[in-house]
Structures are given as structure tokens and as C-alpha cells.
Amino acid sequence: MNTIMTIILNEKPEEVILLFTKNELGISLPQLDRFYNRAGWAHVTDNMGLLNLVKSMSNAGVIKYRGTGIVRGPNWREPAFMFEGKYTFD
């Protein structure tokens, strides 16, 4: 299992979305949906649950919509597991 899938299975979806929006490119909504679909919708019920979470994070200013994806918003913060150094990326 790769590191990203391990993170998706073990961390809160809010934290995972923060990771995916860490750089300027962000992540497309279809890519985000695909990650959670492959993980059996870990910590979210389905794609509507995931979209509702994205919308609430956008409303809070943590992320923002850009085109068909999401990027970091003005209230973005580093995911707690990144701050703790919990995972390594090779």
C-alpha cells in the first residue's frame, strides 16, 4: 500500500484534503473522488458526503474552488499529521 492510501485510510478526510491542497495545483474533484472510491469511502459515506465536506471546508475558507478542483484557501493550515512528521514520502 502506498503512503497516500495509508493516509486516506488512517486520517480524517479534512486533514487529507488539506494535504492535497498543499501546493498551488490543488486537486481536481474527480481525482479526490477516485482516491476515496478506491479506499472504500473511508471516513466518508459516499461521494455526496465527500462533496458536502468540501463545501463546508470552502465555506470556512480553508480551501477554495478553482475550475473543476480545489486549492488552498486563505484559512488553510498544514495538516496535523504533516506537522508531526507521521508519514514519510519517498
PLY file of the C-alpha trace (Angstrom):
ply
format ascii 1.0
element vertex 90
property float x
property float y
property float z
element edge 89
property int vertex1
property int vertex2
end_header
0.00 0.00 0.00
1.38 3.43 -0.86
1.70 6.32 1.57
-1.22 8.31 0.16
-3.63 5.39 0.51
-2.38 4.79 4.07
-3.06 8.45 4.90
-6.57 8.28 3.40
-7.38 5.16 5.41
-5.95 6.45 8.71
-6.58 10.21 8.81
-9.64 12.45 8.92
-10.86 13.49 5.47
-10.41 17.16 6.38
-6.72 16.55 7.01
-6.35 14.58 3.77
-7.92 17.40 1.78
-5.50 19.83 3.41
-2.65 17.62 2.21
-3.99 17.53 -1.35
-4.31 21.31 -1.43
-0.84 21.96 -0.01
0.67 23.07 -3.31
-0.63 25.62 -5.81
-2.09 22.96 -8.13
-4.51 21.53 -5.56
-6.57 18.55 -6.65
-9.48 18.09 -9.03
-12.76 16.90 -7.60
-12.74 13.79 -9.85
-9.27 12.87 -8.53
-10.38 13.33 -4.93
-13.47 11.23 -5.59
-11.33 8.49 -7.17
-8.98 8.34 -4.16
-11.87 7.87 -1.74
-13.64 5.43 -4.04
-10.52 3.24 -4.13
-10.33 3.45 -0.33
-13.91 2.20 0.07
-15.15 5.65 1.12
-13.04 5.58 4.29
-14.36 8.08 6.85
-16.95 9.46 4.39
-20.21 7.77 3.47
-20.12 8.31 -0.29
-19.28 10.91 -2.91
-22.08 13.22 -1.71
-20.65 13.09 1.81
-17.26 14.00 0.37
-18.72 16.88 -1.67
-20.55 18.18 1.39
-17.30 18.12 3.33
-15.53 20.02 0.54
-18.33 22.59 0.52
-18.15 23.13 4.29
-14.37 23.50 4.13
-14.79 26.02 1.32
-17.37 27.95 3.33
-14.87 28.10 6.20
-12.20 29.48 3.84
-9.84 26.55 4.39
-9.99 25.64 0.70
-11.49 27.32 -2.34
-12.82 26.20 -5.68
-10.78 26.84 -8.80
-12.16 25.46 -12.04
-13.05 21.80 -11.50
-10.83 21.47 -8.47
-9.93 22.83 -5.08
-6.87 24.71 -3.84
-5.75 26.13 -0.52
-7.87 28.96 0.82
-6.97 31.95 2.98
-7.55 29.96 6.20
-5.58 26.89 5.06
-3.32 25.24 7.63
-0.85 22.42 7.50
-2.38 19.01 8.26
-1.61 17.87 11.80
-0.02 14.61 10.64
2.41 16.54 8.41
3.37 18.83 11.29
4.00 15.74 13.45
6.06 14.05 10.71
3.87 10.95 10.98
4.47 9.80 7.39
7.44 9.83 5.04
7.25 10.31 1.32
9.93 8.63 -0.75
0 1
1 2
2 3
3 4
4 5
5 6
6 7
7 8
8 9
9 10
10 11
11 12
12 13
13 14
14 15
15 16
16 17
17 18
18 19
19 20
20 21
21 22
22 23
23 24
24 25
25 26
26 27
27 28
28 29
29 30
30 31
31 32
32 33
33 34
34 35
35 36
36 37
37 38
38 39
39 40
40 41
41 42
42 43
43 44
44 45
45 46
46 47
47 48
48 49
49 50
50 51
51 52
52 53
53 54
54 55
55 56
56 57
57 58
58 59
59 60
60 61
61 62
62 63
63 64
64 65
65 66
66 67
67 68
68 69
69 70
70 71
71 72
72 73
73 74
74 75
75 76
76 77
77 78
78 79
79 80
80 81
81 82
82 83
83 84
84 85
85 86
86 87
87 88
88 89
